[in-house]
């Protein structure tokens, strides 16, 4: 990994979770969510945003 890169570890339960619209997040949804993020982010911020996506 280089400076500015991140590693996001998750279990299959995340991709099988439902979004606020009721659709399964899936791998494409998770990838899209992560690609929308720009710049560095603290781990806590990424976790909060992921919970918000599904809550």
C-alpha positions, 0 to 999 in steps of 0.5 A, a space after each residue: 500500500 502507498 500513502 493515501 491508500 486504505 484497506 477496507 475489510 468486511 464480511 459477507 454480511 455487509 454485502 448481504 445487508 439491505 440499504 435504506 431503500 430495501 435493496 441488497 447492497 451487494 459487492 457492486 453497491 459496496 464498491 460504488 459507495 467506496 469509490 464515491 469517497 474522495 480524499 483520506 478518511 479516518 476509520 471511524 468516519 468510514 464506519 459511520 458512513 457505512 452504518 448510515 448507508 444501511 440504517 
